[in-house]
Amino acid sequence: MALGPLLGLLVLGTGALCSAPSGPWDAFNFAPASRTVYPTSIRQTSGNVSNANSILSNSSLTLSGDGSYVTLDFGFEVGGIVSLNFDEVSDDSSVALSFTESPLFINPLASDDSVVPSANMSYDGVLHVAAPLPAGHWTQPAAQMRGGFRFLTIALTSDSSVSLSNVSCELNFMPHVDSLRNYSGYFYAADPDFVDPNFLTRVWYAGAYTVQINTIPHDRGRTPNTPSPGMFLVIHMETPLIPLLLGWENDAPIGNTGAVLVDGAKRDRSVWPGDLGISLPTQFVSTNDLITTRNALDTLYALQNAAGALPYSGPPLSLELGSDTYHAWTLIGTYNYVLYSGDVDWLQGLWSNYTRGVEYLAEKVDETGLLNVTGVLDWGRIGQGGHNAEANAIYYKLLASSADLALWLNDTDLASAYAANASALKPVFNDAFWQEDRGMYRDNLTTTFCAQDANALAILFNLTDSAEQAAAVSEGLTANWGVYGAVAPELPDTIAPFIGGFEVQAHFVAGEDARALDLLHREWGYMLYTPLSVQSTMLEGYTSNGSLYFRSTEGYNYDASYTSHAHGWSTGPTSALSFYVLGLQVTAPQGRTWAIAPHTAGLPYAEGGYETPLGWFGIKWALDSEEGWWNATVSTPEGTRGSLKPPVNGTVSVDGEAAEVDGFGVLQLSGGSHVVIVQIAA
C-alpha cells in the first residue's frame, strides 16, 4: 500500500512545547537520564587487580602493589566530578586518577597526554589522592573536575593495597536544566546507503550532545598552564624518571553568571567566536538553550576595546586582539542569537557596541573595495591576511546580517547603508577572486590557490552569482576529499570539521545533496565510529590519514592527545540536517516568517523540528519515487507565515485542495498545520 495518503493524515501539534515529542529517535540521544553516571566496563588492568568487574556492580575491587591500576570505561563522553568509596585501606594507601578521551592515551602517569613532552603544549598530570582514614567516601575537588573524558584510570601509588567501590561521575555541564534529555528539537531519518542506516539520526544527536557537554558553569573555565596541587606527571625519557608539577584547574571565571557555551569540554573551556558559527545553530535546533549563548556573547562584548575591536577569545584565555575574522564571527553570532530568540531588547542594549564593531571592520576596506585583513589570527588556517577571500566572505555575511538587525530595530537608514555596502562588495568579491578556468575562488589577490573555507562560505553566504557557479564550486571542493573527509588546503594534511561543517551546508545550498551526504559519511562517519575517539561527541580535527592531531594557527601541530574529542565547532551536521534535509529555516526573529525547503537527498523519509518562543516548527515527509509522490505534514505556529518549496515537481495539493506554486516552485502558506502532497510529474 502506498504510504503517501496515510502520511498526509498525520498532524503535528502546534503551540510552544517544553520538549520534543517522543519516538524511536530517543534511542539515539546520548544524554543520560541521570546526572550521576557509572562506568559500564573495564577497559584494561595492570599489575595485581582482584575482582575488577565487581566495581561495575557496587562491589569492591582491590589494587595491590605500587603501580597496579584499573582503567574504567564510562561508555561515552562525560564530564564532571568523580567520587568513589575507599572500602579497605592501609595507613599509607594512596591512588592517582588520570583521565583521557581517546583510549590511545590511557596512562596511569598522565591525563590525556602522550609521554613525549612538547615545548608548545601544557601537559596534564594525575590527581593524587590519599585514602581517607578511616575508610570512607571521597569526592574530587571542584577545581580539579575533569571537563571531558571517557576513560578513568585509578592507579595505586603506595606499596600496600586498597579496595574501592562505587566509582561515579556527577555531570556538571548544563547545570541550569533538570533533565539533560529534555530536548526541544529532534531529528529522525533513514540513511539506507550507509553501513549504519541510523547514521544521520545518530550524528544529529552526537552533535547535540557535544554542545551540551560544552555548556558549562560560568566559574568552571580552564586556567591555562596552571599546575595544581597534588598533581604529578612522570615522563619516560632516556634519563631517569622525572616528576613534573603539571596539572589542571577548572575554576576560572568565564562570565558573570549562569552557564556559558564554550568551545570544548576538555579544553579550552573558553568562548571562541568562530566556534559559535557552528555550535549556536546546533544548540538552537536541539536544546534551544540560547541563554547560554547570550552569556557567551556578553563575555565577548565585555572585552571590546575603545576602537571597537572584539576579542579573539573570551575568558579565561582572554586573547583580546588580533583576529578580524573572529571579530566578525562575534557579530554574526549576535545576529543568529537574535534571529532564533527574538531578544531585540538585548540587542538594543548593546547596539552601540555592535555598530562600533561593524565600523571597526569597515575602516579596513581600502581602495580595492575589499576588506584588508590586519588581524590575521583565525580558526587555524595558514596564510590569513591582506585581501583574503575567506575574510571577505565573512565580512559580506556580516553586512547582510547587520542590515537585517537594523531593520528589526527600525533603523531603516542604517539598514539601507549596510545593505548597500553588501551589494557593493559582492561584485568586487567575484571580480577579485573568481577563477573561471578553475571554477573556484582563489585565496587572495596574489595566488591561484583555492582554500576550502572561502569556497564553502562563498556558496553558503550567497556570494555566487548563479546556480551554475555554485555547482562548479561544489564540484571543485571534492578535489580535496580523501577517505576520511575533506582536507583543508589552507591547513595542509588536516581535516578541519569546523570548515567541513560549512562545506556540508554549501553542497546542500548548491543543490548537490548526494555530495553533502557523501561528505557526511566520510568525515562524520569516521569521527563517530572510529575507536580512536569517544563515539558520542565530535572531534576537533585530525589528519588526512585519520590519525589524531590538529594544526595550530602558529603552524605547529597539537600533540595528538591535546586534540579535543568534544568540540562544538565540529557539530555542523546537526543544524544542516534540520535546516536542509528537514528544510526548516526561520527568516525573522523567532520565526515570524520562515522558509521550508526540504532536500530529500535520496532518503525515503525524514521528520523532526525545533521550537522558538513562538512555538513548534516541524515537518514529517516521505518520498516514493516508484509510486510517484512526495508528501509532508508541516506545522508552524499560528500567526506566522512563510513559504514551502517542495523538493519535487508535480501537481500540488494543500489540505486536500489544489494549489499553485510560483515560477520558482514555491508555495505561500500561513502558520498552522498543513498536509502537502505532490504527485510527481512523469
Secondary structure, DSSP 8 states (H G I E B T S, - for coil): --SHHHHHT-----S--SS---SGGGGG--S-SSSEE---EEEEEEEEEESGGGGGGT--EEEEEEEEEEEEEEEEEEEEEEEEEEEE--TT-EEEEEEESSGGG--TT-BS--SS--TT---B-EEEEE--SSS-EEE--GGG-EEEEEEEEEEE-SSSEEEEEEEEEEE-SSTT-S-TT--S-EEEE--TTSSSTTHHHHHHHHHHHHHHHTEEETT-EEETT---TTEEEEE--SSS-EEE----EEEE--SSSSEEE-SBSSS--S--HHHHHHHHHHHHHHT--HHHHHHHHHHHHTT--TT----SS-TTT---S-BHHHHHHHHHHHHHHHHHH--HHHHHHTHHHHHHHHHHHHTTB-TTSSB-B--B--SS-S---BSBHHHHHHHHHHHHHHHHHHHHTT-HHHHHHHHHHHHHHHHHHHHHHEETTTTEE-SBTT-----HHHHHHHHHTT--SSHHHHHHHHHHHGGGEETTEEB-TTSTTEE-HHHHHHHHHHHHHTT-HHHHHHHIIIIIHHHHH-TTS-SSS--S-EETTS-S--B-TTS-B--GGGS-SSBGGG-HHHHHIIIIIS-EEE-SGGGSEEEE----TT-SEEEEEEEETTEEEEEEEEEETTTTEEEEEEEEEEEEEEEE--SS-EEEEETTEEE---TTS-EEEEEEEEEEEEEE--
